[in-house]
C-alpha cells in the first residue's frame, strides 16, 4: 500500500514529537550518569592521566564503532539498529553501578579505576553504534527549510532538562556526602540513568522510520574518503573538525580535574559552573537557529569561531565560582550553541541522503582520532610536565587556547556554504539583532522555557 504524502508528513510530525520525548529521557540519562563519570573516577582515586584517558578513549572507540556500524544500514532498518544499540548501552549502567557499590564496601578498591575505565569503554562502544543510523533517520524526519529552527527547539528542550537535572543531582550528591554515603548517592544516580535510558529505548519503538533507498555504488571505503577529503567541501570540514577536536581535547578533560581536585569545589559548585554555559546557550538557541536558516551554517560557524579559542585561557584568571559562571561559561555557552547547531546541520547540507550514515561515521572517526590524540597529549602533559615559571595546569589551558586559534584561523576559511541563503550584511544584521531581533528572541526563549515546563509535566 502506497502511503499518501499527507500521511507521511503526519507520521513525520508524530515521529519528531516522539524524538523530543525520547531525547528528554536520554538527556536525563546523561544528567544523572554521564556527567558524573569523571567525578566518580576522581572519587575512587583514579590518576589524572586515567581521567584524561576516559576522554581520549571515548573520542576514539565511539567513532571506530560507528565506522563498523555504518554498513549495518544495508542489512537492517535504522530503527532496529538504534534500538539494539540503545538496549546494550542501557545494560552497561549495571556494572558502572557495581563499581560504586564495590568501592563503598572496600572490595578490590585498587582495581576499580581500571574496572571503571574498561566498563566505560564498552559503554562508549554501545552508545555510538547507533550514531550513523540515528543521524540518517533524523535527517529524513526534518525538512531542510526549517532544520535549524527545529533542532534549535529540540536542543532548547533537552538543554533545559539537562541543566535542571544535573544541578539537582549535584545538590543530591553533596547531601549524601555530608552523610558519609557518597557512593550510595552514585548508586542512586546511576540507577536513575539506567531507568531513563530504558524509557527512551521504549519510546524508540513508537517512532516512525521513513523508508530509505540505498543506490547502487553508494558505499565507499574510509581510505577513499580520506583521499577525496581535501578536494571536497565536506571533506575539508571533516579535517577542520578533526583538528578542532584535537585542540579542544587537550584541555576539556582538565576542567573536571581543575575544579574538583585543584580548587576543591563541591559537586554543586562544579555542576553549576559546568552547566552555566548550557543555561546561557538556551537563551540564544532560537536566535542561532533563525540565523543559520537565514544566513547559512558556514556563516554561523565563522561567527562563533572568534570566541571559542578564548574559552580555555579564561578559566585561569580567577578561581571565583561567580567569575567562572559569568565569564568563561557565558562565552562558552553562547559560542558552542551556535557552532554545534551549525556544524550538525552543515553535514545535512553537504551529504546526500543515502550516504549520510556512512559519511557521518567516517567524519566521526576523523574527529575521534583528533580527540584521542589531543586528550593523549593532555594526559602526557599533566603527568610529566615540570615547569616552574607557571602552574602546569595554567600552561595547558594557555596551550589549548593557542591551538584553537591556529585551527580556527587556518581551517574555517577553506569552507563554503552550499545552501542558498540570504546575503549577509554585517552592519545591517547587527543593527537588527540589537534593535529588533534580540529582545523578541530572548522573550520567545523565556516563553518557550515556560512552555517546556508545561510540556514535560503533561507528557
C-alpha positions as CSV (number, residue, x, y, z in Angstrom):
1,X,0.0,0.0,0.0
2,X,1.4,3.4,-1.1
3,X,1.5,6.0,1.6
4,X,0.0,9.4,0.8
5,X,2.3,12.4,1.1
6,X,-0.1,13.9,3.7
7,X,0.0,10.7,5.7
8,X,3.8,10.6,5.6
9,X,4.0,14.2,6.8
10,X,1.7,13.4,9.7
11,X,3.9,10.4,10.6
12,X,7.0,12.5,10.4
13,X,5.3,15.1,12.7
14,X,4.5,12.5,15.3
15,X,8.0,11.0,14.9
16,X,9.5,14.4,15.7
17,X,7.4,14.7,18.8
18,X,8.5,11.2,19.9
19,X,12.1,12.2,19.2
20,X,11.8,15.1,21.6
21,X,10.2,12.9,24.3
22,X,12.9,10.2,23.8
23,X,15.6,12.9,23.9
24,X,14.3,14.1,27.3
25,X,14.9,10.7,28.9
26,X,18.2,10.3,27.0
27,X,19.2,13.7,28.4
28,X,18.2,12.6,31.9
29,X,20.5,9.6,31.5
30,X,23.3,12.0,30.7
31,X,22.5,14.3,33.6
32,X,22.3,11.5,36.1
33,X,25.0,9.4,34.7
34,X,27.4,10.7,32.0
35,X,28.0,14.0,33.9
36,X,29.3,12.1,36.9
37,X,31.7,9.6,35.3
38,X,34.7,11.8,35.7
39,X,33.7,12.9,39.3
40,X,33.4,9.2,40.2
41,X,36.8,8.5,38.7
42,X,38.3,11.2,40.8
43,X,36.4,9.9,43.9
44,X,37.7,6.3,43.5
45,X,41.3,7.7,43.4
46,X,41.9,7.4,39.6
47,X,45.1,9.2,38.4
48,X,44.9,12.4,36.4
49,X,46.2,10.5,33.4
50,X,43.4,7.9,33.6
51,X,40.8,10.7,33.7
52,X,42.3,12.1,30.5
53,X,42.2,8.6,29.0
54,X,38.5,8.4,29.8
55,X,38.0,11.3,27.4
56,X,40.5,10.0,24.8
57,X,39.1,6.5,24.7
58,X,35.6,8.0,24.3
59,X,36.8,10.0,21.3
60,X,38.4,7.0,19.6
61,X,36.3,4.0,20.4
62,X,33.0,5.8,19.7
63,X,33.8,6.8,16.1
64,X,35.5,3.4,15.4
65,X,32.3,1.6,16.4
66,X,30.3,4.0,14.2
67,X,32.5,3.1,11.2
68,X,31.7,-0.5,11.8
69,X,28.0,0.1,12.3
70,X,27.6,2.4,9.3
71,X,27.1,-0.5,6.9
72,X,24.5,-2.2,9.1
73,X,22.0,0.1,7.3
74,X,22.4,-2.1,4.3
75,X,21.0,-5.2,6.1
76,X,18.8,-3.8,8.9
77,X,16.4,-1.0,9.4
78,X,17.8,2.1,11.1
79,X,15.2,1.8,13.8
80,X,16.3,-1.8,14.6
81,X,20.0,-0.8,14.8
82,X,19.2,2.1,17.1
83,X,17.0,0.0,19.4
84,X,19.6,-2.8,19.8
85,X,22.4,-0.4,20.4
86,X,20.5,1.6,23.0
87,X,19.4,-1.5,24.8
88,X,23.1,-2.7,25.2
89,X,24.1,0.8,26.2
90,X,21.4,0.7,28.9
91,X,22.7,-2.6,30.3
92,X,26.2,-1.1,30.8
93,X,24.9,1.1,33.6
94,X,24.7,-2.1,35.8
95,X,28.5,-2.7,36.0
96,X,29.0,1.1,36.5
97,X,26.7,0.9,39.5
98,X,28.7,-2.1,40.7
99,X,31.9,0.0,40.7
100,X,30.3,2.4,43.2
101,X,29.0,-0.5,45.3
102,X,32.4,-2.2,45.5
103,X,34.1,1.0,46.4
104,X,31.6,1.6,49.2
105,X,32.3,-1.8,50.7
106,X,36.1,-1.5,50.1
107,X,36.2,-4.5,47.8
108,X,39.1,-4.6,45.3
109,X,39.5,-0.8,45.6
110,X,42.8,-0.8,43.7
111,X,41.3,-2.5,40.7
112,X,38.2,-0.2,40.5
113,X,39.8,2.7,38.5
114,X,40.7,0.1,35.8
115,X,37.3,-1.5,36.0
116,X,35.6,1.9,35.5
117,X,37.8,2.5,32.5
118,X,37.1,-0.8,30.9
119,X,33.3,-0.6,31.6
120,X,33.1,2.9,30.3
121,X,34.9,1.8,27.1
122,X,32.2,-0.8,26.4
123,X,29.5,1.8,27.3
124,X,31.0,4.2,24.7
125,X,31.0,1.5,22.0
126,X,27.4,0.5,22.5
127,X,26.3,4.2,22.8
128,X,27.9,5.0,19.5
129,X,26.9,2.1,17.3
130,X,23.5,3.7,16.8
131,X,25.1,7.1,15.7
132,X,25.1,6.8,11.9
133,X,21.6,5.1,11.7
134,X,20.1,7.7,14.1
135,X,21.7,10.6,12.2
136,X,20.4,9.4,8.9
137,X,17.0,8.7,10.4
138,X,16.6,12.2,11.8
139,X,17.7,13.7,8.6
140,X,14.7,12.1,6.9
141,X,12.3,13.3,9.6
142,X,13.3,17.0,9.5
143,X,12.9,19.0,6.3
144,X,15.7,21.3,5.1
145,X,13.9,24.6,5.2
146,X,13.3,24.6,9.0
147,X,16.0,22.2,10.1
148,X,17.9,24.9,12.0
149,X,14.9,26.1,13.9
150,X,13.6,22.6,14.8
151,X,17.0,21.3,16.1
152,X,17.3,24.6,18.0
153,X,13.9,23.9,19.6
154,X,15.0,20.3,20.4
155,X,18.3,21.4,21.8
156,X,16.5,24.0,23.9
157,X,14.2,21.5,25.5
158,X,16.9,19.0,26.2
159,X,19.3,21.6,27.4
160,X,16.7,22.8,29.9
161,X,16.2,19.3,31.2
162,X,20.0,18.7,31.4
163,X,20.5,21.9,33.5
164,X,17.7,21.2,35.9
165,X,18.5,17.5,36.5
166,X,22.3,17.8,36.5
167,X,22.4,20.6,39.1
168,X,19.7,18.9,41.2
169,X,21.8,15.7,41.1
170,X,24.8,17.6,42.2
171,X,23.0,19.0,45.3
172,X,21.7,15.5,45.9
173,X,25.2,14.1,45.8
174,X,26.6,16.8,48.1
175,X,23.8,15.9,50.6
176,X,24.8,12.3,50.6
177,X,28.5,13.2,51.0
178,X,27.6,15.1,54.2
179,X,26.0,11.8,55.5
180,X,29.2,9.8,54.5
181,X,27.1,8.0,51.9
182,X,28.6,9.4,48.8
183,X,28.8,6.0,47.0
184,X,25.2,5.4,47.8
185,X,24.4,8.6,46.1
186,X,26.3,7.5,43.0
187,X,24.4,4.2,43.0
188,X,21.1,6.0,43.1
189,X,22.0,8.5,40.3
190,X,23.4,5.7,38.0
191,X,20.2,3.7,38.7
192,X,18.2,6.7,37.5
193,X,20.4,6.9,34.4
194,X,19.7,3.2,33.8
195,X,15.9,3.7,34.1
196,X,15.9,6.9,32.0
197,X,17.7,5.2,29.1
198,X,15.4,2.2,29.3
199,X,12.4,4.5,28.9
200,X,14.0,6.3,25.9
201,X,14.5,2.8,24.4
202,X,10.8,2.1,24.8
203,X,9.9,5.4,23.1
204,X,12.0,4.5,20.1
205,X,9.6,1.6,19.4
206,X,6.8,4.2,18.7
207,X,8.8,6.4,16.4
208,X,8.1,6.2,12.6
209,X,11.0,5.5,10.3
210,X,10.8,6.6,6.6
211,X,12.0,4.2,4.0
212,X,15.5,4.7,2.7
213,X,16.7,3.8,-0.7
214,X,20.4,3.0,-1.0
215,X,21.5,3.5,-4.6
216,X,24.0,1.0,-6.1
217,X,27.6,2.1,-5.5
218,X,26.7,4.4,-2.6
219,X,29.4,2.8,-0.4
220,X,33.0,3.9,-0.4
221,X,35.9,3.0,1.9
222,X,37.5,5.1,4.6
223,X,40.7,5.3,2.5
224,X,38.7,6.7,-0.4
225,X,37.1,9.2,1.9
226,X,40.5,10.4,3.1
227,X,41.8,10.6,-0.4
228,X,38.9,12.8,-1.5
229,X,38.6,14.8,1.7
230,X,41.0,17.7,0.7
231,X,39.1,18.1,-2.6
232,X,35.5,18.4,-1.3
233,X,33.7,20.9,0.8
234,X,32.6,18.4,3.4
235,X,36.0,16.7,3.4
236,X,37.6,20.0,4.3
237,X,35.0,20.4,7.0
238,X,35.8,16.9,8.4
239,X,39.5,17.7,8.5
240,X,38.9,21.1,10.2
241,X,36.7,19.4,12.8
242,X,39.4,16.7,13.5
243,X,42.0,19.4,14.2
244,X,39.5,21.4,16.3
245,X,38.7,18.1,18.2
246,X,42.4,17.7,18.9
247,X,42.8,21.3,20.1
248,X,39.7,21.1,22.4
249,X,40.6,17.7,23.9
250,X,43.9,19.0,25.2
251,X,42.0,21.0,27.8
252,X,38.5,19.7,28.1
253,X,39.2,16.7,30.5
254,X,41.4,19.1,32.6
255,X,38.4,21.2,33.7
256,X,37.0,18.5,36.0
257,X,40.4,17.9,37.5
258,X,41.0,21.6,37.9
259,X,37.7,22.3,39.6
260,X,37.3,19.2,41.8
261,X,40.9,18.3,42.6
262,X,42.9,21.6,42.4
263,X,40.2,24.1,43.6
264,X,38.3,21.6,45.7
265,X,34.9,22.6,44.5
266,X,31.8,20.9,45.9
267,X,29.7,18.9,43.5
268,X,27.0,21.6,43.4
269,X,29.6,24.3,42.6
270,X,31.2,22.1,39.9
271,X,27.9,21.3,38.2
272,X,26.6,24.9,38.4
273,X,29.8,26.1,36.7
274,X,29.7,23.3,34.1
275,X,26.1,23.8,33.2
276,X,26.0,27.5,33.4
277,X,27.1,27.5,29.8
278,X,24.1,25.4,28.9
279,X,21.8,27.9,30.6
280,X,23.2,30.7,28.5
281,X,23.1,28.6,25.4
282,X,19.3,28.1,26.0
283,X,18.7,31.9,25.8
284,X,20.3,32.2,22.4
285,X,19.4,28.8,20.8
286,X,16.4,30.0,18.9
287,X,18.4,33.1,17.7
288,X,21.1,30.8,16.4
289,X,18.6,28.6,14.6
290,X,17.0,31.5,12.8
291,X,20.4,33.0,12.0
292,X,21.6,29.7,10.5
293,X,18.4,29.2,8.5
294,X,18.6,32.7,7.1
295,X,22.4,33.2,6.6
296,X,23.7,29.7,6.5
297,X,25.6,27.3,8.7
298,X,29.0,28.3,7.5
299,X,28.4,32.0,8.5
300,X,27.2,30.8,11.9
301,X,30.4,28.7,12.5
302,X,32.6,31.6,11.3
303,X,30.9,34.0,13.7
304,X,31.4,31.7,16.7
305,X,35.0,31.0,15.7
306,X,36.0,34.3,17.2
307,X,35.0,33.3,20.7
308,X,35.7,29.5,21.0
309,X,39.5,29.9,21.2
310,X,39.2,32.3,24.2
311,X,37.5,29.8,26.5
312,X,40.4,27.7,27.9
313,X,42.5,30.7,29.0
314,X,39.6,32.4,30.6
315,X,39.4,29.7,33.3
316,X,42.7,30.6,34.8
317,X,42.1,34.3,35.6
318,X,40.0,33.7,38.7
319,X,39.0,30.8,40.9
320,X,35.8,32.6,41.9
321,X,32.7,30.5,41.0
322,X,30.8,33.7,40.1
323,X,33.6,34.7,37.7
324,X,33.6,31.2,36.1
325,X,29.8,31.3,35.7
326,X,29.6,34.8,34.2
327,X,32.7,34.9,32.0
328,X,34.0,31.6,30.5
329,X,30.7,29.9,30.9
330,X,28.7,32.7,29.2
331,X,31.1,32.8,26.3
332,X,31.3,29.0,26.1
333,X,27.5,28.5,26.2
334,X,26.7,31.1,23.6
335,X,29.5,30.3,21.2
336,X,29.2,26.5,21.3
337,X,25.4,26.6,21.0
338,X,25.8,28.3,17.6
339,X,28.7,26.3,16.4
340,X,27.4,22.8,17.3
341,X,24.0,23.5,15.8
342,X,25.5,24.8,12.6
343,X,28.1,22.0,12.4
344,X,25.5,19.3,12.7
345,X,23.3,20.9,10.0
346,X,26.3,21.6,7.8
347,X,26.6,17.8,7.4
348,X,23.0,17.5,6.2
349,X,23.5,20.3,3.7
350,X,26.6,18.7,2.2
351,X,25.8,15.0,2.1
352,X,23.2,13.2,0.1
353,X,20.5,11.2,2.0
354,X,21.8,7.7,1.1
355,X,25.4,8.5,2.1
356,X,24.7,10.3,5.4
357,X,25.1,7.2,7.6
358,X,28.5,6.2,6.3
359,X,29.8,9.7,5.8
360,X,28.9,10.7,9.4
361,X,30.7,7.6,10.6
362,X,33.9,8.5,8.7
363,X,33.6,12.1,9.9
364,X,33.3,11.0,13.5
365,X,36.3,8.7,13.1
366,X,38.4,11.7,12.0
367,X,37.1,13.8,14.8
368,X,37.6,10.9,17.2
369,X,41.2,10.5,16.2
370,X,41.7,14.2,16.9
371,X,40.1,13.9,20.3
372,X,42.1,10.8,21.1
373,X,45.4,12.4,20.2
374,X,44.5,15.7,21.9
375,X,43.5,14.1,25.2
376,X,46.5,11.8,25.0
377,X,48.7,14.9,24.7
378,X,46.9,16.4,27.7
379,X,47.4,13.2,29.7
380,X,51.2,13.3,29.0
381,X,51.5,16.9,29.9
382,X,49.5,16.7,33.1
383,X,51.7,13.7,34.2
384,X,55.2,14.7,33.0
385,X,55.2,18.5,32.5
386,X,57.6,20.1,35.0
387,X,57.9,23.9,34.8
388,X,58.4,26.5,37.5
389,X,57.5,29.8,35.8
390,X,53.8,28.9,35.7
391,X,51.4,26.3,37.1
392,X,51.4,23.3,34.7
393,X,47.6,23.4,34.7
394,X,47.6,27.0,33.6
395,X,50.2,26.3,30.9
396,X,47.9,23.5,29.4
397,X,44.9,25.9,29.3
398,X,47.0,28.5,27.5
399,X,48.3,25.9,25.1
400,X,44.7,24.9,24.4
401,X,43.8,28.5,23.5
402,X,46.8,28.8,21.1
403,X,45.9,25.6,19.4
404,X,42.3,26.6,18.9
405,X,43.3,29.9,17.5
406,X,45.5,28.2,14.9
407,X,42.8,25.7,13.9
408,X,40.2,28.4,13.5
409,X,42.4,30.8,11.5
410,X,43.7,28.2,9.1
411,X,40.7,25.8,9.0
412,X,37.4,27.5,8.7
413,X,38.4,29.8,5.8
414,X,38.5,26.9,3.4
415,X,34.8,26.0,3.8
416,X,31.9,27.2,1.7
417,X,28.1,27.4,2.1
418,X,26.3,25.0,-0.2
419,X,22.7,26.1,0.6
420,X,21.0,29.1,-1.0
421,X,21.0,31.8,1.7
422,X,20.3,35.5,2.1
423,X,23.2,37.9,1.6
424,X,24.8,38.7,4.9
425,X,25.3,42.4,5.6
426,X,27.1,42.6,9.0
427,X,26.2,46.2,9.8
428,X,22.5,45.7,8.8
429,X,22.3,42.4,10.7
430,X,23.9,43.7,13.9
431,X,21.5,46.7,13.9
432,X,18.5,44.4,13.5
433,X,19.9,42.0,16.1
434,X,20.3,44.7,18.7
435,X,17.1,46.7,17.9
436,X,14.7,44.2,16.6
437,X,15.6,40.5,16.9
438,X,17.5,40.0,20.2
439,X,14.8,41.2,22.6
440,X,11.9,39.4,21.0
441,X,14.1,36.3,20.6
442,X,15.0,36.3,24.3
443,X,11.4,36.9,25.2
444,X,10.5,34.0,22.9
445,X,13.1,31.8,24.6
446,X,11.6,32.6,28.1
447,X,8.2,31.7,26.8
448,X,9.5,28.5,25.3
449,X,11.2,27.6,28.5
450,X,7.9,28.1,30.3
451,X,6.1,26.0,27.6
452,X,8.8,23.3,28.1
453,X,7.9,23.0,31.8
454,X,4.3,22.5,30.8
455,X,5.2,20.1,28.0
456,X,7.3,17.9,30.3
457,X,4.7,18.0,33.0
458,X,1.9,17.0,30.7
459,X,3.8,14.4,28.7
